[in-house]
Amino acid sequence: MRVVVDTNIFVSSFFGGKPRKIIDLWKIGEITLCVSSPILKVA
């Protein structure tokens, strides 16, 4: 499954809950995080 997340998910993941579950799924390879080209250009 491909998922697009914003910075709120990353910050909220430090406090647990559903945002933490999303990050955990990404770490174990259950989901793929997707980022658009314009966002990558800003970084």
C-alpha positions in Angstrom: 0.0 0.0 0.0 1.3 3.5 -0.8 0.7 6.2 1.7 1.3 10.0 1.7 1.9 11.5 5.1 2.6 15.0 6.2 4.9 16.3 8.9 2.0 16.2 11.5 2.1 12.4 11.3 5.8 12.3 11.9 5.6 14.7 14.9 2.5 13.0 16.3 4.2 9.6 16.1 6.4 10.5 19.0 3.3 10.5 21.2 1.9 7.1 20.0 -1.5 6.3 18.8 -2.5 5.9 15.1 0.4 8.1 13.8 2.9 5.8 15.6 1.2 2.7 14.0 1.6 4.3 10.5 5.4 4.8 11.1 5.7 1.3 12.5 4.1 -0.1 9.4 6.5 1.8 7.2 9.5 0.6 9.3 8.5 -3.1 8.8 7.8 -2.6 5.1 4.0 -3.0 5.2 3.4 0.4 3.6 5.5 2.6 1.2 5.7 6.3 1.9 5.2 8.5 -1.2 6.5 12.0 -1.7 5.9 14.3 -4.6 8.7 15.9 -6.6 7.8 19.5 -5.4 8.2 18.4 -1.8 11.6 16.8 -2.5 12.8 20.0 -4.2 12.0 22.0 -1.0 14.1 19.6 1.1 
